Structure formats: C-alpha cells, structure tokens
Amino acid sequence: MNRIERDPFEEVIRKSGADWLIDWYAPSDRAMENLRRILRDANEWGRQHWEGNAPPLTPEEIVNTYATNPHKVRAFLQVVGSIGSPSFLVMVWRILQGFDIQSVQLQYEIDKPFSLYIRLVSPYGMTEEYKSDNIDDAVVLRHLGTMKMSGQGTYDGFYALNIRSTD
C-alpha cells in the first residue's frame, strides 16, 4: 500500500479550519503555490525593512508555530487570503509574537484616499511602523482584541474569529 505524503503546510491549514484558502482558490491545485508566494513576498518585505530583526514568515515557521501555538496560526491564516499588503502580514505575525499595538490611525472618507497606520512596540521597546493605502488591509482591525484598562480603551492582541461551519 502506497502512502501519499501530504504537505505539512497544507495539513496545518486544514487542521486550523482554513480549508477555504485551498478549496476556494481557482484552480484549487494552484492554491498552495499561491499561499507560498504570499508568504515569500511577506518574508522578503520583512527582510528588506527589518534586516536581522525580521520575523521568519515561511511555511516551515507556520508549521513549527502550529505545534506549540495552534491558536496563533489559526488567527494568522484567517487573514492570509484577505490582506492586500505583505507588510501587514508581517505586522500580524509580529503581534502574534508578542508586540503591542501602540497606535492605530485610520483615515477614511468617501471619494478620498484611504490610509491605515499602525505602530507596534516590542517587549524590548523597539517600535515598528506599518502604513497602507490598501483598504483590504483594514481586515486586520476586526481581529484586534479590545479591552479597557483604567477606563481607557486599548487594543490587545490579534485573535482568530470564531467562524463556524454551516454544515
């Protein structure tokens, strides 16, 4: 009996409940190639902008992270197919690694340019800025956790949405 080995990255996607990233892609047999390209572009953006501080954002890193933090990978995979900018995938990965959201600025007005700016701060005080004029990047906002501390609203973390199947 021949056993067909499955791609570990695809296995993680399916175990995370993000099958739609593969099954809804047309043609579906090219989905994994497309997802690898998206990660490659984000990984390259991170290396160009953050040099030695760039977070590895590869299929292998996703598989390794899933082994210890499946909830983080689930949250990340929910936006992989929706975010329009490689930089914002890096930003999401950074939040999932423990960076805090220091500032969010959204500018939207009908018939005017869209703008989204997010500044993160690392546990060591290093700041990173992410800017976008692509409204598709606003998808990240619905995944940011909100809470109040000392009566002030704050964004805290990046979370998977509770998406339930209708089956």
C-alpha positions as a Markdown table, in Angstrom:
| # | Residue | x | y | z |
|---|---|---|---|---|
| 1 | Met | 0.0 | 0.0 | 0.0 |
| 2 | Asn | 1.5 | 3.3 | -1.1 |
| 3 | Arg | 1.0 | 6.1 | 1.3 |
| 4 | Ile | 0.8 | 9.6 | -0.1 |
| 5 | Glu | 2.7 | 12.1 | 2.0 |
| 6 | Arg | 0.7 | 15.3 | 2.5 |
| 7 | Asp | 2.3 | 18.7 | 2.6 |
| 8 | Pro | 2.8 | 19.7 | 6.3 |
| 9 | Phe | 1.8 | 23.3 | 5.5 |
| 10 | Glu | -1.4 | 22.1 | 3.8 |
| 11 | Glu | -2.1 | 19.9 | 6.8 |
| 12 | Val | -1.8 | 22.8 | 9.2 |
| 13 | Ile | -4.1 | 24.9 | 7.0 |
| 14 | Arg | -6.7 | 22.2 | 7.1 |
| 15 | Lys | -6.4 | 21.5 | 10.8 |
| 16 | Ser | -6.7 | 25.2 | 11.5 |
| 17 | Gly | -10.1 | 25.3 | 9.8 |
| 18 | Ala | -8.8 | 27.4 | 6.9 |
| 19 | Asp | -9.6 | 24.9 | 4.2 |
| 20 | Trp | -11.2 | 27.7 | 2.2 |
| 21 | Leu | -7.8 | 29.1 | 1.5 |
| 22 | Ile | -7.2 | 26.0 | -0.6 |
| 23 | Asp | -10.7 | 24.8 | -1.7 |
| 24 | Trp | -12.0 | 28.2 | -2.9 |
| 25 | Tyr | -8.9 | 29.1 | -4.8 |
| 26 | Ala | -9.3 | 28.7 | -8.6 |
| 27 | Pro | -7.8 | 26.5 | -9.7 |
| 28 | Ser | -7.5 | 24.8 | -6.3 |
| 29 | Asp | -4.5 | 22.8 | -7.4 |
| 30 | Arg | -2.5 | 26.1 | -7.5 |
| 31 | Ala | -3.7 | 27.3 | -4.1 |
| 32 | Met | -0.6 | 26.1 | -2.2 |
| 33 | Glu | 1.7 | 27.6 | -4.7 |
| 34 | Asn | -0.2 | 30.9 | -4.3 |
| 35 | Leu | 0.0 | 30.8 | -0.5 |
| 36 | Arg | 3.7 | 30.1 | -0.6 |
| 37 | Arg | 4.2 | 33.1 | -2.9 |
| 38 | Ile | 2.2 | 35.3 | -0.4 |
| 39 | Leu | 4.4 | 34.2 | 2.4 |
| 40 | Arg | 7.6 | 34.6 | 0.4 |
| 41 | Asp | 6.6 | 38.1 | -0.5 |
| 42 | Ala | 5.9 | 39.0 | 3.2 |
| 43 | Asn | 9.1 | 37.3 | 4.3 |
| 44 | Glu | 11.1 | 39.3 | 1.7 |
| 45 | Trp | 9.4 | 42.5 | 2.8 |
| 46 | Gly | 10.3 | 41.8 | 6.4 |
| 47 | Arg | 13.9 | 41.1 | 5.5 |
| 48 | Gln | 14.2 | 44.3 | 3.4 |
| 49 | His | 12.7 | 46.5 | 6.2 |
| 50 | Trp | 13.8 | 44.9 | 9.4 |
| 51 | Glu | 17.0 | 43.3 | 8.3 |
| 52 | Gly | 18.3 | 41.0 | 11.1 |
| 53 | Asn | 15.2 | 41.7 | 13.2 |
| 54 | Ala | 12.8 | 40.3 | 10.5 |
| 55 | Pro | 10.5 | 37.6 | 11.8 |
| 56 | Pro | 10.8 | 34.4 | 9.7 |
| 57 | Leu | 7.5 | 34.0 | 7.9 |
| 58 | Thr | 7.7 | 30.8 | 6.0 |
| 59 | Pro | 5.6 | 27.7 | 5.6 |
| 60 | Glu | 8.0 | 25.9 | 7.8 |
| 61 | Glu | 7.8 | 28.5 | 10.5 |
| 62 | Ile | 4.0 | 28.3 | 10.4 |
| 63 | Val | 4.1 | 24.5 | 10.8 |
| 64 | Asn | 6.5 | 24.9 | 13.7 |
| 65 | Thr | 4.4 | 27.5 | 15.4 |
| 66 | Tyr | 1.3 | 25.4 | 15.0 |
| 67 | Ala | 2.9 | 22.7 | 17.0 |
| 68 | Thr | 3.0 | 24.9 | 20.1 |
| 69 | Asn | 0.5 | 27.7 | 19.4 |
| 70 | Pro | -2.2 | 26.5 | 17.0 |
| 71 | His | -4.5 | 29.4 | 18.0 |
| 72 | Lys | -1.9 | 31.9 | 16.7 |
| 73 | Val | -1.6 | 30.1 | 13.4 |
| 74 | Arg | -5.4 | 29.9 | 13.1 |
| 75 | Ala | -5.7 | 33.7 | 13.6 |
| 76 | Phe | -2.9 | 34.3 | 11.1 |
| 77 | Leu | -4.3 | 32.0 | 8.4 |
| 78 | Gln | -7.7 | 33.7 | 8.7 |
| 79 | Val | -6.2 | 36.9 | 7.2 |
| 80 | Val | -3.6 | 35.5 | 4.8 |
| 81 | Gly | -6.0 | 35.4 | 1.9 |
| 82 | Ser | -7.6 | 38.8 | 2.6 |
| 83 | Ile | -4.7 | 41.2 | 3.4 |
| 84 | Gly | -3.5 | 43.2 | 0.5 |
| 85 | Ser | 0.0 | 44.1 | 1.6 |
| 86 | Pro | 2.9 | 41.9 | 2.5 |
| 87 | Ser | 3.9 | 44.4 | 5.2 |
| 88 | Phe | 0.6 | 43.9 | 7.0 |
| 89 | Leu | 1.1 | 40.1 | 7.1 |
| 90 | Val | 4.5 | 40.8 | 8.8 |
| 91 | Met | 2.7 | 43.1 | 11.2 |
| 92 | Val | 0.1 | 40.5 | 12.1 |
| 93 | Trp | 2.9 | 37.9 | 12.7 |
| 94 | Arg | 4.7 | 40.4 | 14.9 |
| 95 | Ile | 1.6 | 41.0 | 17.0 |
| 96 | Leu | 1.2 | 37.2 | 17.4 |
| 97 | Gln | 4.8 | 37.1 | 18.6 |
| 98 | Gly | 4.0 | 39.5 | 21.4 |
| 99 | Phe | 4.4 | 43.0 | 20.0 |
| 100 | Asp | 2.0 | 45.5 | 21.5 |
| 101 | Ile | -0.2 | 47.8 | 19.4 |
| 102 | Gln | 0.9 | 51.3 | 20.4 |
| 103 | Ser | -1.1 | 53.3 | 17.8 |
| 104 | Val | -3.8 | 52.9 | 15.2 |
| 105 | Gln | -4.8 | 55.6 | 12.9 |
| 106 | Leu | -7.5 | 55.1 | 10.2 |
| 107 | Gln | -8.5 | 57.7 | 7.7 |
| 108 | Tyr | -11.4 | 57.1 | 5.5 |
| 109 | Glu | -13.7 | 59.5 | 3.7 |
| 110 | Ile | -15.8 | 58.7 | 0.7 |
| 111 | Asp | -14.0 | 59.6 | -2.6 |
| 112 | Lys | -10.8 | 60.4 | -0.7 |
| 113 | Pro | -7.6 | 58.3 | -0.3 |
| 114 | Phe | -7.8 | 55.5 | 2.4 |
| 115 | Ser | -5.0 | 55.4 | 5.0 |
| 116 | Leu | -4.2 | 52.9 | 7.8 |
| 117 | Tyr | -1.2 | 53.4 | 10.1 |
| 118 | Ile | -0.3 | 51.0 | 12.9 |
| 119 | Arg | 2.7 | 51.4 | 15.2 |
| 120 | Leu | 3.9 | 48.4 | 17.2 |
| 121 | Val | 6.3 | 48.2 | 20.1 |
| 122 | Ser | 8.3 | 45.1 | 21.0 |
| 123 | Pro | 8.7 | 43.8 | 24.5 |
| 124 | Tyr | 12.1 | 45.5 | 24.4 |
| 125 | Gly | 10.9 | 48.9 | 23.4 |
| 126 | Met | 11.7 | 48.8 | 19.7 |
| 127 | Thr | 9.0 | 50.4 | 17.5 |
| 128 | Glu | 7.9 | 49.4 | 14.0 |
| 129 | Glu | 5.5 | 51.4 | 11.8 |
| 130 | Tyr | 3.2 | 49.9 | 9.2 |
| 131 | Lys | 1.3 | 52.1 | 6.7 |
| 132 | Ser | -1.1 | 51.2 | 4.0 |
| 133 | Asp | -3.3 | 52.8 | 1.4 |
| 134 | Asn | -4.9 | 49.5 | 0.5 |
| 135 | Ile | -8.4 | 49.2 | 2.1 |
| 136 | Asp | -8.1 | 45.4 | 2.1 |
| 137 | Asp | -5.6 | 45.7 | 4.9 |
| 138 | Ala | -8.3 | 47.0 | 7.2 |
| 139 | Val | -9.4 | 43.4 | 7.7 |
| 140 | Val | -6.8 | 43.3 | 10.5 |
| 141 | Leu | -8.9 | 45.6 | 12.6 |
| 142 | Arg | -11.7 | 43.1 | 13.2 |
| 143 | His | -9.1 | 40.6 | 14.7 |
| 144 | Leu | -7.6 | 43.1 | 17.2 |
| 145 | Gly | -8.7 | 42.4 | 20.8 |
| 146 | Thr | -10.2 | 45.3 | 22.7 |
| 147 | Met | -10.3 | 45.9 | 26.4 |
| 148 | Lys | -10.4 | 48.7 | 28.9 |
| 149 | Met | -7.6 | 49.5 | 31.4 |
| 150 | Ser | -8.0 | 52.3 | 33.9 |
| 151 | Gly | -11.1 | 53.4 | 32.0 |
| 152 | Gln | -9.2 | 53.7 | 28.7 |
| 153 | Gly | -9.8 | 51.6 | 25.6 |
| 154 | Thr | -6.8 | 49.6 | 24.3 |
| 155 | Tyr | -6.1 | 47.2 | 21.6 |
| 156 | Asp | -4.6 | 44.0 | 22.9 |
| 157 | Gly | -3.5 | 41.1 | 20.7 |
| 158 | Phe | -4.6 | 39.5 | 17.5 |
| 159 | Tyr | -7.2 | 36.8 | 17.6 |
| 160 | Ala | -9.0 | 34.3 | 15.3 |
| 161 | Leu | -12.6 | 34.9 | 14.7 |
| 162 | Asn | -15.0 | 32.2 | 15.8 |
| 163 | Ile | -16.0 | 31.0 | 12.3 |
| 164 | Arg | -18.4 | 28.1 | 12.5 |
| 165 | Ser | -19.3 | 25.9 | 9.6 |
| 166 | Thr | -22.9 | 25.8 | 8.5 |
| 167 | Asp | -22.6 | 22.1 | 7.7 |
